[in-house]
């Protein structure tokens, strides 16, 4: 499986003491790229559990702020 994720950040994120979960004592970093709290994990990765290994996915948010997933065949980049 693969997914396309848009990242707008251009620099590093410095972790602060208040980034540590006081109950768990840890910091979870997002690896799926879908977290609303990126770069921190918010559990959104659970929505990817049923992705198939042979498909490419795009996750998009519509005008009503509803996130949807769709399968795409290919990604085409343009120099225009």
N, CA and C of each residue as an Amber inpcrd file, in Angstrom:
protein
   240
   0.8480000  -1.1710000   0.0000000   0.0000000   0.0000000   0.0000000
   0.8880000   1.2270000   0.0000000   0.3480000   2.2770000  -0.5590000
   1.0360000   3.5660000  -0.5510000  -0.0250000   4.6420000  -0.4370000
   0.3680000   5.7840000   0.1000000  -0.5840000   6.8950000   0.1880000
   0.1510000   8.1910000  -0.0930000  -0.5850000   9.1140000  -0.6770000
  -0.0490000  10.4400000  -0.9590000  -0.5130000  11.3760000   0.1440000
   0.4300000  12.0900000   0.7240000   0.1270000  13.0030000   1.8260000
   0.8240000  14.3180000   1.5470000   0.0870000  15.4100000   1.6970000
   0.6670000  16.7320000   1.4930000   1.1900000  17.2670000   2.8180000
   2.4380000  17.6860000   2.8220000   3.0520000  18.2820000   4.0050000
   3.3570000  19.7460000   3.7000000   2.8680000  20.6440000   4.5430000
   3.1070000  22.0620000   4.3320000   4.2580000  22.6080000   5.1660000
   4.6490000  21.9190000   6.2100000   5.7320000  22.3920000   7.0710000
   7.0530000  22.3570000   6.3060000   7.9020000  23.3140000   6.5820000
   9.1860000  23.3770000   5.8780000  10.3820000  23.2980000   6.8110000
  10.1320000  23.1810000   8.0820000  11.2470000  23.1460000   9.0200000
  11.0250000  22.1170000  10.1020000  11.9710000  22.0130000  11.0050000
  11.8640000  21.0180000  12.0760000  10.8620000  21.4380000  13.1450000
  10.4190000  20.4830000  13.9100000   9.5360000  20.7470000  15.0530000
  10.3330000  20.4340000  16.3050000  10.5460000  21.4240000  17.1270000
  11.2630000  21.2160000  18.3800000  10.2630000  20.7260000  19.4260000
  10.5750000  19.6250000  20.0680000   9.7120000  19.0890000  21.1070000
   9.9030000  19.8720000  22.3930000   8.8000000  20.2070000  23.0170000
   8.8100000  20.9290000  24.2840000   8.3530000  19.9850000  25.3900000
   8.5950000  20.3510000  26.6060000   8.2180000  19.5120000  27.7410000
   6.7220000  19.2070000  27.7540000   5.8870000  20.1670000  27.3440000
   4.4360000  19.9360000  27.3610000   3.9650000  19.0540000  26.2070000
   4.8630000  18.6610000  25.2820000   4.5220000  17.7010000  24.2350000
   4.4520000  16.2810000  24.7710000   5.0030000  16.0510000  25.9350000
   5.0210000  14.7090000  26.5230000   3.6740000  14.4250000  27.1740000
   3.1030000  13.2770000  26.8500000   1.8190000  12.8560000  27.4220000
   2.0160000  12.5900000  28.9040000   1.3450000  13.3510000  29.7450000
   1.5500000  13.2410000  31.1890000   1.1010000  11.8900000  31.7470000
   0.1200000  11.2580000  31.0990000  -0.3470000   9.9490000  31.5700000
   0.5550000   8.8160000  31.0910000   0.9370000   8.8560000  29.8260000
   1.7440000   7.7840000  29.2520000   3.2450000   8.0330000  29.3890000
   3.6270000   9.2860000  29.5230000   5.0370000   9.6150000  29.6360000
   5.8020000   9.4810000  28.3390000   5.1040000   9.6390000  27.2040000
   5.7870000   9.4790000  25.9280000   5.3100000  10.5040000  24.9090000
   5.9600000  10.4870000  23.7560000   5.5880000  11.3080000  22.6200000
   5.4420000  10.3590000  21.4430000   4.2940000  10.4070000  20.7500000
   4.0920000   9.5570000  19.5760000   4.1680000  10.4290000  18.3290000
   5.0720000  10.0830000  17.4230000   5.2650000  10.8260000  16.1880000
   4.4910000  10.1360000  15.0650000   3.7480000  10.9280000  14.2970000
   2.9370000  10.4040000  13.1960000   3.8360000   9.8620000  12.0880000
   3.5440000   8.6470000  11.6270000   4.2600000   8.0760000  10.4890000
   3.3670000   7.9080000   9.2710000   2.0440000   8.0390000   9.4560000
   1.1380000   7.8760000   8.3170000   0.9580000   9.1830000   7.5560000
   1.2370000  10.3210000   8.1960000   1.1020000  11.6150000   7.5460000
  -0.3040000  12.1760000   7.5450000  -1.2300000  11.5560000   8.2430000
  -2.6250000  11.9710000   8.2020000  -3.1060000  12.6660000   9.4620000
  -2.3150000  12.7030000  10.5070000  -2.7510000  13.2440000  11.7960000
  -3.0750000  14.7300000  11.7070000  -4.1780000  15.1270000  12.3180000
  -4.5380000  16.5420000  12.4100000  -3.5280000  17.2870000  13.2810000
  -2.8580000  16.5650000  14.1670000  -1.8830000  17.1520000  15.0880000
  -0.4530000  16.9140000  14.6220000  -0.2730000  16.6630000  13.3080000
   1.0450000  16.3710000  12.7560000   2.0480000  17.4240000  13.2150000
   3.2200000  17.0510000  13.6660000   3.8860000  15.7620000  13.5210000
   3.5710000  14.7480000  14.6180000   2.6090000  15.0630000  15.4790000
   2.2720000  14.1440000  16.5620000   1.1230000  13.2330000  16.1610000
   1.1840000  12.0000000  16.5920000   0.1490000  11.0110000  16.3000000
  -1.1220000  11.3440000  17.0670000  -2.2680000  11.2110000  16.3730000
  -3.5630000  11.3860000  17.0310000  -4.4670000  10.1660000  16.8350000
  -3.9010000   9.0770000  16.3280000  -4.6640000   7.8500000  16.1270000
  -5.3130000   7.7330000  14.7620000  -5.1530000   8.7430000  13.9100000
  -5.7680000   8.7190000  12.5870000  -5.3000000   7.5320000  11.7560000
  -4.1180000   7.0130000  12.0340000  -3.5850000   5.8750000  11.2750000
  -4.5240000   4.6680000  11.2960000  -5.3990000   4.6180000  12.2640000
  -6.3480000   3.4950000  12.3420000  -7.2370000   3.4220000  11.1050000
  -7.4520000   4.5670000  10.4400000  -8.2890000   4.5730000   9.2350000
  -7.6010000   3.9170000   8.0500000  -6.3110000   3.6310000   8.1660000
  -5.5700000   3.0270000   7.0550000  -5.4640000   1.5070000   7.1700000
  -6.0150000   0.9370000   8.2040000  -5.8570000  -0.5040000   8.4540000
  -6.3510000  -1.3850000   7.3220000  -7.3690000  -0.9310000   6.5790000
  -7.9070000  -1.7710000   5.5120000  -7.3510000  -1.4180000   4.1320000
  -6.2840000  -0.6240000   4.0760000  -5.6520000  -0.3450000   2.7920000
  -5.0750000  -1.6400000   2.2220000  -5.1660000  -1.7670000   0.8950000
  -4.6280000  -2.9550000   0.2270000  -3.2050000  -2.6700000  -0.2610000
  -2.3610000  -3.6680000  -0.2190000  -0.9540000  -3.4980000  -0.5920000
  -0.7710000  -3.1120000  -2.0590000  -1.7180000  -3.4570000  -2.9170000
  -1.5680000  -3.2120000  -4.3490000  -2.2970000  -1.9580000  -4.8330000
  -2.6940000  -1.0800000  -3.9300000  -3.4100000   0.1320000  -4.3130000
  -2.7040000   1.3880000  -3.7930000  -2.9140000   2.4920000  -4.5050000
  -2.3700000   3.7970000  -4.1440000  -3.5390000   4.6700000  -3.6930000
  -3.4250000   5.2730000  -2.5260000  -4.5130000   6.0290000  -1.9350000
  -4.1930000   7.5130000  -1.8360000  -5.2410000   8.3250000  -1.9750000
  -5.1610000   9.7600000  -1.7270000  -6.2170000  10.0690000  -0.6840000
  -5.8190000  10.7790000   0.3490000  -6.7470000  11.2240000   1.3870000
  -6.9550000  12.7180000   1.1860000  -8.2230000  13.1190000   1.0860000
  -8.5550000  14.5170000   0.8320000  -9.6430000  14.9740000   1.7980000
  -9.6760000  16.2720000   2.0470000 -10.7250000  16.8650000   2.8770000
 -11.5840000  17.7440000   1.9840000 -12.9090000  17.5540000   2.0510000
 -13.7980000  18.3400000   1.2000000 -14.1710000  19.6650000   1.8570000
 -15.0500000  20.4210000   1.2050000 -15.4250000  21.7490000   1.6960000
 -16.1510000  21.7150000   3.0350000 -16.7040000  20.5530000   3.4020000
 -17.3710000  20.4020000   4.7020000 -16.4300000  19.8540000   5.7670000
 -15.1280000  19.8230000   5.4430000 -14.1010000  19.3240000   6.3570000
 -14.2270000  17.8310000   6.6320000 -14.7890000  17.1000000   5.6670000
 -14.9270000  15.6480000   5.7820000 -13.7760000  15.0080000   5.0170000
 -13.0400000  14.1430000   5.7050000 -11.9090000  13.4810000   5.0670000
 -12.3930000  12.2250000   4.3570000 -11.9490000  12.0660000   3.1130000
 -12.3280000  10.9090000   2.3160000 -11.0780000  10.2950000   1.6990000
 -11.1710000   9.0210000   1.4300000 -10.0570000   8.2990000   0.8020000
 -10.5220000   7.8100000  -0.5550000  -9.6210000   7.9050000  -1.5390000
  -9.9430000   7.3380000  -2.8370000  -8.7120000   6.6470000  -3.3920000
  -8.9490000   5.6890000  -4.2460000  -7.8890000   4.9350000  -4.8970000
  -7.5740000   5.6170000  -6.2190000  -6.2860000   5.7840000  -6.5190000
  -5.8670000   6.3590000  -7.7920000  -4.9620000   5.3730000  -8.5080000
  -4.9620000   5.4700000  -9.8210000  -4.1410000   4.5680000 -10.6420000
  -2.6890000   5.0130000 -10.6810000  -2.4910000   6.3240000 -10.7740000
  -1.1430000   6.8330000 -10.9700000  -1.1070000   8.3010000 -10.5490000
   0.0820000   8.8110000 -10.3790000   0.2790000  10.2180000 -10.0730000
   1.0430000  10.8270000 -11.2320000   0.5110000  11.9300000 -11.7580000
   1.1680000  12.5970000 -12.8760000   1.5830000  13.9820000 -12.4000000
   2.8520000  14.3060000 -12.5980000   3.3630000  15.6270000 -12.2330000
   3.5390000  16.4490000 -13.4970000   3.2900000  17.7280000 -13.3680000
   3.4020000  18.6130000 -14.5220000   4.3760000  19.7320000 -14.1920000
   5.1060000  20.1840000 -15.2020000   6.0350000  21.3030000 -15.0380000
   5.3680000  22.6260000 -15.3570000   4.0860000  22.6150000 -15.6270000
   3.3710000  23.8470000 -16.0160000   3.2130000  24.7820000 -14.8590000
